[in-house]
Amino acid sequence: MKDSYQQNGYLHVPQAIPPTDLDPLRAYIHSQVGKYAADMFSDGKIKNPFDDLPFGQRLAALHRENEIRLRSWNQPALGPELHALIQHPGIVDALEPLLGPNISFNGDYHLRPKMPDSELTAFPLHQDSQYYGKQSRHAHIITVWIPLIDVDEENGCLYLIPGSNAWELIDSKRDKNMNMRSFEDPEERGTPIPMPMKKGDILLFSNMTFHGSKVNHTDEVRWSIDIRYCRTPGTYDAPQEVLDGEKFMRDKLESTKRPPFIVRGKGATATYEEWMAAFEAFRS
Ligand SMILES: O=C(O)CCC(=O)C(=O)O
């Protein structure tokens, strides 16, 4: 498992989570989409709130005529269900061989409604450190990417370039959609492979691994959530450039008001209420 992650820069863990364990978060997001629809309806923005449509279809129906321009949409996931998922033993067990015994959620997550035919949410191949900033390149941050429905090439699964985690950070710039574009075409160095996944599978990849996704060609939303983890600060030793990179990330997430919490090992974890209080403390 660790060898494969280190060699490829990613690890697909089939059925790490019992698929029904994702249902509470799906239901919560669906209820939030319901509130969003009710607001749009009462503001006269839509004629039909599509009350009867299921999880994958409702947001797509609400925005069939008017594009929703969201690269990620975090608020509708922020509840106790997400707090439970972040600490799910299936996820943390998969992380432990790669991060060691002391693991933290670093505060960063993204709920992604990849809308039908949306170019905005077709993410060009990138390294997450291109977004985080150059100083993060020596840090080790693992994204756990979790499909909330089955994903394949048609509805916009991820693509990854095996071994690209060993490359240097490639210079890049955001495009008009705010998506990162590399100055050097990563496909000239490696071939991206598609990663179809079932609900319950998880995919782990590092901040240096090239990955992206294409347009969703179905008429349903490809819902996914990605959650980011690191080693708990103060519990490990590493070369100075690694410690500096990880401190850079912590400062960055603090400045963007995203509180972390411990999910395994040394130190106390945060209850949902404590996590919410940390958000409040950042706001005030
Ligand atoms: O969900 C996607 O389509 C892309 C996600 C991504 O690029 C990321 O999690 O860094």
The ligand as an SDF file (V2000), in Angstrom:
LIG
                    3D

 10  9  0  0  0  0  0  0  0  0999 V2000
  -13.1510   16.9330   -8.1080 O   0  0  0  0  0  0  0  0  0  0  0  0
  -12.5660   17.2400   -9.1540 C   0  0  0  0  0  0  0  0  0  0  0  0
  -13.0580   17.0860  -10.2670 O   0  0  0  0  0  0  0  0  0  0  0  0
  -11.1810   17.8020   -9.0870 C   0  0  0  0  0  0  0  0  0  0  0  0
  -10.6900   17.8020   -7.6870 C   0  0  0  0  0  0  0  0  0  0  0  0
   -9.3330   18.3190   -7.5190 C   0  0  0  0  0  0  0  0  0  0  0  0
   -8.6900   18.7670   -8.4220 O   0  0  0  0  0  0  0  0  0  0  0  0
   -8.7610   18.2930   -6.1830 C   0  0  0  0  0  0  0  0  0  0  0  0
   -9.3770   17.7410   -5.2660 O   0  0  0  0  0  0  0  0  0  0  0  0
   -7.6430   18.8270   -6.0190 O   0  0  0  0  0  0  0  0  0  0  0  0
  1  2  2  0
  2  3  1  0
  2  4  1  0
  4  5  1  0
  5  6  1  0
  6  7  2  0
  6  8  1  0
  8  9  2  0
  8 10  1  0
M  END
$$$$
